[in-house]
């Protein structure tokens, strides 16, 4: 598996800055990238991930597949972020 497809935290989160979320989908998988813009104006990847779609999910529209990427991100972040942002 490529490193981009792995669920890896790449950039330390600054909870005072806005997040940028990018999703994409194909016929058989969906993925996401969670990013923040650093002080120099560069996008920094915070987390990436992907999910292989089952037969039913493969019949979703592209918009639904990309939305499922958001759901996958939400589930991942909610289980790994804890209360460290408070």
Residue pairs with C-beta under 8 A, 6 or more apart in sequence:
4 48
5 31
5 48
5 49
5 50
6 48
6 49
7 47
7 48
7 49
7 76
8 47
8 48
9 46
9 47
9 80
10 44
10 45
10 46
10 47
10 48
11 35
11 36
11 38
11 44
11 45
11 46
13 36
13 46
13 85
14 36
15 85
17 36
17 37
18 36
18 37
19 34
19 35
19 36
19 46
20 34
20 35
20 36
20 37
20 43
21 32
21 33
21 34
21 35
21 70
21 73
22 32
22 33
22 35
23 30
23 31
23 32
23 66
23 67
23 69
23 70
23 73
24 30
24 31
24 32
24 66
24 69
25 31
25 62
25 65
25 66
25 68
25 69
26 65
27 58
28 52
28 53
28 58
29 50
29 51
29 52
29 53
30 50
30 51
30 53
30 65
30 66
30 68
30 69
30 72
31 48
31 49
31 50
31 51
31 69
32 48
32 49
32 50
32 69
32 70
32 72
32 73
33 45
33 47
33 48
34 45
34 46
34 47
34 48
34 73
34 77
35 43
35 44
35 45
35 46
36 43
36 44
36 46
37 43
37 44
38 44
47 73
47 76
47 77
49 72
49 73
49 76
50 72
51 68
51 69
51 72
53 60
53 65
53 68
57 65
57 68
60 68
